[in-house]
Amino acid sequence: MFTGIIEELGTVQKLDALKDSARLTIKASKVLEQTQIGDSIAVNGVCLTVTTLSANTFTVDIMYETLVKTNLQLLKQNSLVNLERALQLQTRLGGHLVSGHIDGIGKILTINDVGIAKVYKIAADSTITDYSVPKGSIAIDGISLTLIDVEKDYFTVSLIPHTAQNTTLGYKVPGDTVNIETDIIGKYIAKFIQAQKEMKKDISIDFLAEHGFI
């Protein structure tokens, strides 16, 4: 699990395309502190496992499912990436619970300055917006952000200057893609409610009579 509070910007050193997979090497510093092979690091919001380490780099393997469901396949040498180590029990939960399992890819439509903030309008399909609510939480490229407006095919979020300056979103422009993870608690609630509705559909007078209730 992660919090969506980015620890540092890493730099892609190499992306090796393999058969139905890829291997990514990233230059970093802070996230390497006390990191061991097998640990999890979120890269642009995607939970990946460290397979090799050096003094200032780490390598992760990206399987086919991750490549097709995220925008990691678009990375190239010198691309900047958001990095966060997995949550520890003593860590302050400054953002919200983020699993690192991406729900889909969105596209930035517009970026507008509103006072000190930048407001991003991001296109997304209903598999994203159905689990999103105004003033709720969402992870964009691994960054914990608060939703402003939510419509059927887009939503908006606002960034303070610190977030824009210290994450990849500050470098993106309209047309760029982002990885999106909706609030995990909201997904569980929606699944539970749907299951309850389906159960009620199956219960009829004939069902009750057949099973001896009436």
Stockholm file with secondary structure:
# STOCKHOLM 1.0

chainA/1-214         MFTGIIEELGTVQKLDALKDSARLTIKASKVLEQTQIGDSIAVNGVCLTVTTLSANTFTVDIMYETLVKTNLQLLKQNSLVNLERALQLQTRLGGHLVSGHIDGIGKILTINDVGIAKVYKIAADSTITDYSVPKGSIAIDGISLTLIDVEKDYFTVSLIPHTAQNTTLGYKVPGDTVNIETDIIGKYIAKFIQAQKEMKKDISIDFLAEHGFI
#=GR chainA/1-214 SS CBCSCCCEEEEEEEEEEETTEEEEEEECSGGGTTCCTTCEEEETTEEEEEEEECSSEEEEEEEHHHHHHSSGGGCCTTCEEEEEECCCTTSCCCSCCBCSCCCEEEEEEEEEEETTEEEEEEECCHHHHTTCCTTCEEEETTEEEEEEEECSSEEEEEECHHHHHHSGGGGCCTTCEEEEEECHHHHHHHHHHHHHHHHHHHCCHHHHHHTTCC
#=GC SS_cons         CBCSCCCEEEEEEEEEEETTEEEEEEECSGGGTTCCTTCEEEETTEEEEEEEECSSEEEEEEEHHHHHHSSGGGCCTTCEEEEEECCCTTSCCCSCCBCSCCCEEEEEEEEEEETTEEEEEEECCHHHHTTCCTTCEEEETTEEEEEEEECSSEEEEEECHHHHHHSGGGGCCTTCEEEEEECHHHHHHHHHHHHHHHHHHHCCHHHHHHTTCC
//
